[in-house]
Amino acid sequence: SAWGDWANYTASPLRAFENELGAQAPLGFWDPLGLSSNGDLYSFKRRRSVELKHGRICMLATMGYITPEVAGKFPGYLSPSNKLLFSDIPNGLAAISKVPLAGWIQIFGYCAYCEISAGYDADITKRTPGDMGWNPPIFSGNDPETKTRRLNAELANGRLAMMAIIGMFFQDGLTGSAWGDWANYTDSPLRAFEGELGVQPPVGFWDPLGLSSDGDVAVFKRRREVELKHGRISMFAAMGYITPEYFKFPGELSPKLGLKFADIPNGLAAISKVPGQGWAQIVAFLGTYELFINKPVGDEPGNYGKGNLGLGFLGPVK
């Protein structure tokens, strides 16, 4: 069922981890790549440990981007020997080239100390993933419910921070600032299409795979036409899932086979019930529209001159 209960999928190997920390609404246990599909407990704990560490680093990194913008910078010298003031360090990616080598050695040395002093892999094999043997006095406690809530919050915030810092890196790299104006990225080939339909907030012109980066107008229009066709078919398909839950036509779908509309289940199960002649009619109908009826009007992708609701007698869309 399109709105089936997860409880019905009893064969999933992910059930071994569905009650773990981080399995939160609305997605529950979310593993789209199936990394946990083999049910290996050590691998799961190893990935959970890495997730927590990355989340913690990204929460600090995100605050490291925001704090200098809001609270300012420390007074005095970051490196007295190099006469380098804290105020000389720019915010964001530009700071990488300004921090002296000794500073990077200290940063990596501190990270290594935290990792080694807690015992490599000890949080996985001896404790719980992410437990580095240090309990913050303000946030630690003995109440199990409170502890679970705080650990879930840490995972959720860490995941958000991982997305946030990547977004900041990306925007900083393009515009020179983590909250830079898109107008600063004047070299973008996507500017050829930023005034097109579909460029809407909050993402603007969204092309994460760079398919339009070559600026080819003909290819862009071809993709826009395909997008519109797929969107129209999918709108019908979505309604086709919903409508039969409330109404089905009376009578027979195939009198020859004695097949009634009421005999056709909803969703994917219907595929095996529709007879071959029915599929031939569906494909022939789509092919006829594609080859003979839908003729482009003007230079606008997806415009076939059908007017409002695709019914020509209602007049053109204004």
Secondary structure as UniProt FT lines:
FT   TURN            2..3
FT   HELIX           6..8
FT   TURN            10..11
FT   HELIX           13..16
FT   TURN            17..19
FT   TURN            21..22
FT   TURN            25..27
FT   TURN            32..33
FT   TURN            35..38
FT   HELIX           41..70
FT   STRAND          77..79
FT   HELIX           80..82
FT   STRAND          84..85
FT   HELIX           86..88
FT   HELIX           92..97
FT   HELIX           101..117
FT   TURN            120..121
FT   HELIX           122..125
FT   TURN            129..130
FT   TURN            137..139
FT   HELIX           144..175
FT   TURN            178..179
FT   HELIX           182..184
FT   TURN            186..187
FT   HELIX           189..192
FT   TURN            193..195
FT   TURN            197..198
FT   TURN            201..203
FT   TURN            208..209
FT   TURN            211..214
FT   HELIX           217..242
FT   HELIX           243..245
FT   STRAND          252..254
FT   TURN            255..258
FT   STRAND          259..260
FT   HELIX           261..263
FT   HELIX           267..272
FT   HELIX           276..288
FT   HELIX           289..293
FT   TURN            298..299
FT   TURN            301..302
FT   HELIX           308..310
FT   HELIX           312..314
//
